[in-house]
Amino acid sequence: MRLNAEQLEHALARGLAAVYLVSGEEPLLIGEAADAIRAAARAAGYADRSVFFIDKGFDWNELRHATQSLSLFADRRLFELRMPGKPDKGAEMLVDLATRPPPDVICLVIADKLDKKASDTPWVRAFEKHGVWVPVRPVETGALPGWLRGRAAALGVAIEPEAAQLIVDRVEGNLLAAKQELEKLALLADGGRIGKDLVLRSVGDSARYDVFQLGEAAAAGEAQRALRILLGLKSEGVEPTLILWALIRELRGLWQARERQRLRSNARAGWNLAATPSPQALARIGTLPLARLMRQAHHTDRVIKGLAGGDAWTAITGLAAALAGALQANADSGRVAI
């Protein structure tokens, strides 16, 4: 079945499907949909979670073997596939997973926005027919004030229209930043209304330290500037998850740009969840170990979520420094070495 993000929670309460596809270009809403599926799976006893990054060199036999083998840690397992591009030769296996799912396994695929042509491919149709497809649509700029009011109501506070519009103007469409600011304002309001004056006092100017500036500086090889911005973000209380998203966004942009160079393609297709690399970043593509950096980003994500040992800020700093060229990425562990 095809559901929107608002319908997903009620569907999960009724029971779990064997396969889920979450697609779109808005990181916050995609993350929330995926988190809801993960939480429902954990509550149902799917304690063992394996994550696979699907890139051009991915070995689909690895996934096939994993789904068919027994787990040493849990009887029920969740397999998560993060797929920024097309499945290519793995499309047939995705059809097989949807139509003949392994017992005691849930498969969650997180993909970029699927256009009309991609939506009509056999593997997407199979997920929609035999499982659940959640196409996440971005919140249009004109709808953002209403979106904020709904979020505020869920937090138990009311927000005045002028205050909501002021937040929209400050975050410039960044839902992750808007959510963070709204949660902070709800605490400051202490059950009262969020007004324009409270927003003016508490919402910082996004031009001071910005996660996008961090990603751009690191991708351009400006190590000192990137680490200075990172320190500022940390001092302002920005969540590591938001910072990691910005760094992965740059990595995806570099990856896509490298593929276009390799294929000598001049296509101007949308970058979806990826950033458009700057000229300085494009000049570094040939020297960047992008596959190792993506694995390091995966390890950093596990550290932030408490699934791997280590400190979240140390892992974030290591990833930013490795992308900027100040440290060497380690392909095996995701840690960094001088």
C-alpha positions as CSV (number, residue, x, y, z in Angstrom):
1,M,0.0,0.0,0.0
2,R,1.0,3.6,-0.4
3,L,0.8,5.8,2.6
4,N,1.7,9.4,3.4
5,A,3.9,10.2,6.4
6,E,0.9,11.1,8.6
7,Q,-0.8,7.8,8.0
8,L,2.2,5.7,8.8
9,E,1.9,5.8,12.6
10,H,-1.7,4.4,12.5
11,A,-0.7,1.7,10.0
12,L,2.2,0.6,12.3
13,A,-0.1,0.4,15.2
14,R,-2.2,-2.1,13.3
15,G,0.7,-4.4,12.5
16,L,4.0,-4.6,10.7
17,A,4.6,-5.3,7.0
18,A,7.5,-7.4,5.8
19,V,9.0,-4.6,3.5
20,Y,8.9,-0.8,3.7
21,L,10.1,1.8,1.2
22,V,10.6,5.4,2.4
23,S,11.6,7.8,-0.3
24,G,11.9,11.6,-0.7
25,E,14.1,14.6,-0.4
26,E,13.4,16.0,3.0
27,P,15.8,14.5,5.6
28,L,13.8,15.3,8.7
29,L,10.6,13.7,7.5
30,I,12.4,10.7,6.0
31,G,14.3,10.3,9.3
32,E,11.1,10.5,11.3
33,A,9.3,7.9,9.1
34,A,12.3,5.5,9.3
35,D,12.5,6.0,13.1
36,A,8.8,5.1,13.5
37,I,9.3,1.9,11.6
38,R,12.5,1.1,13.6
39,A,10.7,1.7,16.9
40,A,7.7,-0.5,15.9
41,A,10.1,-3.2,14.8
42,R,12.0,-3.1,18.1
43,A,8.7,-3.2,20.0
44,A,7.8,-6.3,18.1
45,G,11.0,-8.1,18.9
46,Y,13.1,-7.3,15.9
47,A,16.2,-6.5,18.0
48,D,19.0,-7.3,15.4
49,R,19.4,-4.4,13.0
50,S,21.8,-4.4,10.0
51,V,22.5,-1.4,7.8
52,F,23.7,-1.6,4.2
53,F,24.8,1.4,2.1
54,I,23.9,0.6,-1.6
55,D,26.5,2.2,-3.9
56,K,27.7,1.3,-7.3
57,G,30.1,-1.3,-6.0
58,F,27.7,-3.0,-3.6
59,D,27.8,-6.7,-3.6
60,W,24.1,-7.8,-3.6
61,N,25.1,-11.4,-2.7
62,E,26.2,-10.0,0.7
63,L,22.6,-8.9,1.3
64,R,21.2,-12.2,0.0
65,H,23.5,-14.2,2.3
66,A,22.5,-12.0,5.3
67,T,18.8,-12.5,4.7
68,Q,19.1,-16.2,4.4
69,S,21.5,-16.8,7.3
70,L,20.6,-17.2,10.9
71,S,21.3,-14.5,13.4
72,L,23.5,-15.2,16.4
73,F,21.8,-12.4,18.4
74,A,18.1,-12.4,17.7
75,D,15.4,-14.5,16.0
76,R,13.8,-11.4,14.4
77,R,15.9,-9.0,12.3
78,L,15.6,-5.6,10.6
79,F,17.6,-5.1,7.4
80,E,18.0,-1.4,6.5
81,L,19.1,-0.5,3.0
82,R,20.2,3.2,2.4
83,M,20.1,3.7,-1.3
84,P,20.9,7.2,-2.7
85,G,20.8,6.0,-6.3
86,K,19.1,3.2,-8.4
87,P,19.4,-0.4,-7.4
88,D,20.5,-1.4,-10.9
89,K,21.3,-5.1,-10.9
90,G,19.9,-5.4,-7.4
91,A,16.4,-4.5,-8.6
92,E,15.5,-8.2,-9.2
93,M,16.5,-9.1,-5.6
94,L,14.4,-6.3,-4.2
95,V,11.4,-7.7,-6.1
96,D,12.2,-11.1,-4.6
97,L,12.4,-9.6,-1.1
98,A,9.0,-8.0,-1.5
99,T,7.2,-11.0,-3.0
100,R,8.9,-13.7,-1.0
101,P,10.2,-12.1,2.2
102,P,12.4,-14.3,4.5
103,P,10.7,-15.3,7.7
104,D,11.2,-13.1,10.8
105,V,12.9,-10.4,8.7
106,I,11.7,-6.8,8.0
107,C,13.4,-5.0,5.1
108,L,13.4,-1.1,5.2
109,V,14.7,0.7,2.1
110,I,15.4,4.4,2.4
111,A,15.7,6.0,-1.1
112,D,16.0,9.4,-2.7
113,K,12.9,11.0,-4.3
114,L,11.4,8.7,-6.9
115,D,10.2,10.4,-10.1
116,K,7.3,9.1,-12.2
117,K,9.5,6.8,-14.2
118,A,11.3,5.3,-11.2
119,S,7.9,4.9,-9.4
120,D,6.7,2.6,-12.1
121,T,9.7,0.2,-11.9
122,P,9.0,-3.5,-10.9
123,W,10.8,-3.3,-7.6
124,V,8.8,-0.2,-6.4
125,R,5.5,-1.7,-7.6
126,A,6.4,-4.8,-5.6
127,F,7.1,-2.9,-2.4
128,E,3.8,-1.0,-2.9
129,K,1.8,-4.1,-3.6
130,H,3.3,-6.5,-0.9
131,G,4.5,-4.0,1.7
132,V,4.3,-0.3,2.4
133,W,5.6,2.6,0.4
134,V,5.9,6.0,2.1
135,P,6.7,8.7,-0.5
136,V,7.8,11.7,1.7
137,R,6.9,15.1,0.2
138,P,8.6,18.3,1.2
139,V,6.7,21.0,3.0
140,E,6.2,24.0,0.7
141,T,7.4,27.3,1.9
142,G,3.9,28.7,2.2
143,A,2.8,25.8,4.3
144,L,5.7,26.0,6.8
145,P,3.9,28.3,9.3
146,G,1.1,25.9,9.5
147,W,3.5,23.0,9.8
148,L,5.2,24.8,12.7
149,R,1.8,25.4,14.4
150,G,1.0,21.8,14.2
151,R,4.4,20.8,15.6
152,A,3.9,23.3,18.4
153,A,0.5,21.8,19.3
154,A,2.1,18.4,19.5
155,L,4.6,19.8,22.0
156,G,1.7,21.2,24.1
157,V,2.3,24.9,23.3
158,A,0.7,27.5,21.0
159,I,2.7,29.7,18.6
160,E,1.5,33.0,17.3
161,P,1.4,33.5,13.5
162,E,4.0,36.2,13.5
163,A,6.4,34.0,15.6
164,A,5.9,31.1,13.2
165,Q,6.7,33.3,10.2
166,L,9.8,34.7,11.9
167,I,11.1,31.2,12.4
168,V,10.4,30.3,8.8
169,D,12.3,33.4,7.7
170,R,15.3,32.5,9.9
171,V,15.7,28.8,8.9
172,E,15.0,29.3,5.2
173,G,13.2,26.0,4.7
174,N,15.5,23.9,6.8
175,L,13.0,21.6,8.7
176,L,15.7,20.1,10.9
177,A,16.7,23.6,12.1
178,A,13.0,24.6,12.5
179,K,12.2,21.6,14.6
180,Q,15.2,22.2,16.8
181,E,14.3,25.9,17.3
182,L,10.7,25.0,18.0
183,E,11.7,22.5,20.7
184,K,13.9,25.0,22.4
185,L,11.2,27.7,22.3
186,A,8.7,25.3,23.8
187,L,11.0,24.8,26.8
188,L,11.5,28.5,27.1
189,A,7.7,29.2,26.9
190,D,7.1,26.8,29.8
191,G,3.5,26.1,28.8
192,G,2.7,29.6,27.6
193,R,2.4,30.9,24.0
194,I,5.4,31.4,21.8
195,G,5.4,35.0,20.6
196,K,7.4,37.1,18.3
197,D,9.4,38.6,21.2
198,L,10.5,35.2,22.5
199,V,11.6,34.2,19.1
200,L,13.7,37.4,18.6
201,R,15.4,36.8,22.0
202,S,16.2,33.1,21.5
203,V,16.6,32.2,17.8
204,G,20.1,32.9,16.7
205,D,21.0,34.3,13.3
206,S,21.7,31.3,11.1
207,A,24.5,33.2,9.3
208,R,26.7,32.9,12.4
209,Y,27.3,29.1,12.4
210,D,25.6,27.1,9.8
211,V,25.7,23.4,9.1
212,F,25.7,24.0,5.4
213,Q,28.7,26.3,5.7
214,L,30.4,23.5,7.6
215,G,29.8,20.9,4.9
216,E,30.9,23.3,2.1
217,A,34.1,24.2,4.0
218,A,35.0,20.6,4.6
219,A,34.3,19.6,1.0
220,A,36.4,22.4,-0.2
221,G,39.3,21.3,1.9
222,E,39.2,24.3,4.2
223,A,40.1,22.3,7.3
224,Q,40.7,25.2,9.7
225,R,37.5,27.0,8.8
226,A,35.4,23.8,8.9
227,L,36.7,22.9,12.4
228,R,36.1,26.5,13.6
229,I,32.5,26.3,12.4
230,L,32.1,22.9,14.0
231,L,33.3,24.3,17.3
232,G,30.7,27.1,17.0
233,L,27.9,24.7,16.2
234,K,28.8,22.6,19.3
235,S,28.9,25.7,21.5
236,E,25.4,26.7,20.2
237,G,24.0,23.2,21.1
238,V,23.4,22.0,17.5
239,E,22.6,18.3,17.5
240,P,25.3,16.0,16.1
241,T,22.6,14.3,13.9
242,L,22.0,17.6,12.1
243,I,25.7,18.1,11.5
244,L,26.2,14.6,10.3
245,W,23.3,15.1,7.8
246,A,25.1,18.1,6.4
247,L,28.3,16.3,5.9
248,I,26.6,13.3,4.3
249,R,24.8,15.7,2.0
250,E,28.2,17.0,0.8
251,L,29.5,13.5,0.4
252,R,26.5,12.4,-1.7
253,G,27.0,15.5,-3.9
254,L,30.6,14.6,-4.5
255,W,29.8,11.0,-5.2
256,Q,27.1,12.0,-7.8
257,A,29.5,14.5,-9.4
258,R,32.2,11.9,-9.7
259,E,29.8,9.4,-11.3
260,R,28.8,12.1,-13.8
261,Q,32.4,12.8,-14.6
262,R,33.1,9.1,-15.0
263,L,30.1,8.7,-17.4
264,R,30.9,12.0,-19.1
265,S,27.3,13.1,-18.4
266,N,26.2,16.7,-18.6
267,A,22.8,15.9,-17.2
268,R,21.4,18.6,-14.9
269,A,19.2,16.3,-12.9
270,G,18.3,17.3,-9.4
271,W,20.7,16.4,-6.6
272,N,17.9,15.0,-4.4
273,L,19.4,14.6,-0.9
274,A,22.8,15.7,-2.1
275,A,24.5,19.1,-2.2
276,T,25.7,20.7,-5.5
277,P,29.5,20.7,-5.0
278,S,31.4,24.0,-5.2
279,P,34.2,24.4,-7.8
280,Q,36.8,24.0,-5.0
281,A,35.1,20.7,-3.9
282,L,34.9,19.4,-7.5
283,A,38.6,20.0,-7.9
284,R,39.3,17.6,-5.0
285,I,37.1,14.7,-6.2
286,G,40.1,12.7,-7.7
287,T,41.9,12.7,-4.3
288,L,39.0,12.0,-2.0
289,P,38.4,8.4,-0.7
290,L,34.6,8.8,-1.0
291,A,33.8,5.1,-0.3
292,R,35.9,5.2,2.9
293,L,34.4,8.5,4.0
294,M,30.9,7.1,3.5
295,R,31.8,4.1,5.7
296,Q,33.2,6.5,8.3
297,A,29.9,8.5,8.1
298,H,28.0,5.2,8.8
299,H,30.2,4.5,11.8
300,T,29.7,8.1,13.0
301,D,25.9,7.6,12.7
302,R,26.2,4.4,14.9
303,V,28.2,6.3,17.5
304,I,25.7,9.1,17.7
305,K,22.8,6.5,18.1
306,G,24.7,4.6,20.8
307,L,25.1,1.5,18.6
308,A,28.9,1.8,18.5
309,G,31.5,2.8,21.2
310,G,32.9,6.3,21.2
311,D,32.0,9.9,21.7
312,A,29.6,11.6,19.2
313,W,31.5,14.9,18.9
314,T,34.9,13.1,18.5
315,A,33.4,11.0,15.7
316,I,31.8,14.1,14.0
317,T,35.1,16.0,14.3
318,G,37.0,13.1,12.8
319,L,34.6,12.9,9.8
320,A,34.8,16.6,9.1
321,A,38.5,16.6,9.4
322,A,38.8,13.6,7.1
323,L,36.5,15.2,4.5
324,A,38.6,18.4,4.7
325,G,41.8,16.4,4.2
326,A,43.3,17.0,7.7
327,L,43.0,13.4,8.7
328,Q,43.0,10.1,6.8
329,A,39.7,8.2,6.7
330,N,39.9,4.5,7.9
331,A,37.9,2.3,5.7
332,D,37.5,-0.6,8.2
333,S,36.3,1.0,11.4
334,G,35.1,4.4,10.5
335,R,37.6,5.8,12.9
336,V,40.3,8.2,11.9
337,A,44.1,8.0,12.0
338,I,46.7,10.7,11.7
